[in-house]
Every structure is written in C-alpha cells, then in structure tokens.
Amino acid sequence: MGILDKFKQGLSKTKQLLNTDIRDLFKDEGRLVDEAFLDELFETLVKTDMGVQAAQETVDDIRTGFRARVVRMEDVLQRIKEKLKSLLAQPAAPIDFAESGPTVIMVAGVNGCGKTTSIAKLGQMFISDGKKVVLGAADTFRAAAVEQLTIWADRLQTPIVTGPRGSDPASVAHRTVARALETGADVCIVDTAGRLQTQQGLMQQLTKIHRVLGKQVPDAPHEVLLVLDATTGQNGISQARHFTDAVQCTGIILAKLDGTAKGGVVVAIRQQVGLPVKYIGVGEKAEDLALFEPVSFVDALFEDLGKSL
C-alpha cells in the first residue's frame, strides 16, 4: 500500500465529513463568495478539528482571492489545499538516528492513546529496514501494558526488557539501553507509563527516565515521540504542550486517525505546538504506520472532491 493509499485509509471518516459538507456549500452553477458562504465554510473546516486559527486563516485566504465572485467548488478546493499545505509544511522528519551505537527512542502519552501499538508499529518498521531492535517495558504500573508489549515483542521476534510490577521505571529504561549496548542493537525503544499531562509526580518521573537515558548513551534519547489519540481532537494540543515541557518531545505519532472525523487536528498540532508530526496510525496492523507527508496528506483528504482538479 502506497503512502497516498495509507492516508486515504486513515482519513476515510474525515473525508466523508468534508465530502458531504463541502458539496452542500455549492450549487451546479456555482456559489457567490459572500459572508454567508464564508461562515458556512468556516464551520465545515472547524468540524475537522483543525482549530479556529487555521480555519480562519483558510477562510480569509478564500475571502481575499474570491470575494464577491461566483465560484465553482474546484476553484475553492484548490485554494484550500494550497493553504493547508503551507500550514502543514515541516522539515522532512524521519527518525534522527545516532551516528554510532543504538538510537534510543523514548515514547510517551496519556492512558489509552495507542502508545503500545504505536511502539509495535515502529518496531515493525525498523525491523523491515533490517535493523535490530530492543524494546523496554518501562510502564511498570500496569501489568497489562507489559503483557501487551511482550505479546508484540514475540510477534516481532525482538528482545524485550521488563521489570516487576511497581518497580522503578527508570531502572527498566536503564537496563533496556544496557541490553541494546550489549547485543549491538540498532534501535532501543522505551515505553513509559501512560499518564495525564496534569499528573505532576508522574510527569517528573518521565523527566527522570529522560535523564537516565542520557547518562548511558551520548545525546540520548535521540527521539522523544509523543503518541496522541486523534479521536481526542483539540485535547491533544494541551497534551503536546505539557509533555514537551517535561521531556522535550521531538515529534508526534498521531494514532487512531482511521477512527475519527477529526483528521484536521494535524493542522492544529503543527500550527499551535510546532512539533513535527512524524507518523500517523492508519489501522490496527503492525504495518499500519505511515510517515507523515503534508502534500500527500492534503491530497488524500480532498481526493474524492478534487478529482476534476
């Protein structure tokens, strides 16, 4: 499955919302771009959870380009796509691999965000590229979390480091990196306990894990990936800000995109938080992780509407 097809799969619910609402804005003979039209367009864009700021900037761009003109849907769509591509623009942001030794990746997120599954998908991606991976189950508070990651490790046939329930997560993280160093692994992925961004004690624990990793390998962790549940929409913005303050997040994995019509939240994250969206989850299988690419993302979002473009 190519990158465009993966985006189309992940954006199916958001696309359905846009297809219905945007088509309703137009008549066969076109539509006058007046304030009533612009208000309706704004409401449609906000429904995707792209945020008020991004929706307003997009509407303002349409107002500037087409005000008082009768336009067809294709004309407006082309302008919207160009605007969203500019708002989503980011440097190519694959994993920042270490120059030597294992690349250490720390993964964080709130409870239920899809973190463990995202780690498995990352592991699958690296293994498919011929890299040797070690997983670390530093979520020692929930036995189910360790069990779930262990099941994934068995499926991926990759080593995993665990600890007794309630043990020090930083200790598990330390032993995970030590295992990676001993075995010559290329990538070390450390899971952490899901927590609310408002739980200060647990957020401080994340900071400790981050510090411990840095003592073992220079510049580690090389990536701190925050997993956000796309179905939470705008709540993800607050999560991203708090986690970044605690552990200097380097990028975002947007999980469960296929389960929501709020795919526009990607725009809000880029605009309001500034972190690159590195990967998006587009399904339940281990291979259902796509490198985020803004142009393909926007094209997929509007593909069915814009076939005549």
PyMOL commands that set and color helices and strands:
alter all, ss='L'
color gray80, all
select helices_A, chain A and resi 3-10+12-24+35-47+52-66+73-88+115-128+143-156+169-183+200-216+230-232+235-247+257-259+265-272+294-301
alter helices_A, ss='H'
color red, helices_A
select strands_A, chain A and resi 31-32+70-71+103-108+133-138+160-161+187-192+223-229+251-255+277-281+289-291
alter strands_A, ss='S'
color yellow, strands_A
deselect
rebuild
show_as cartoon
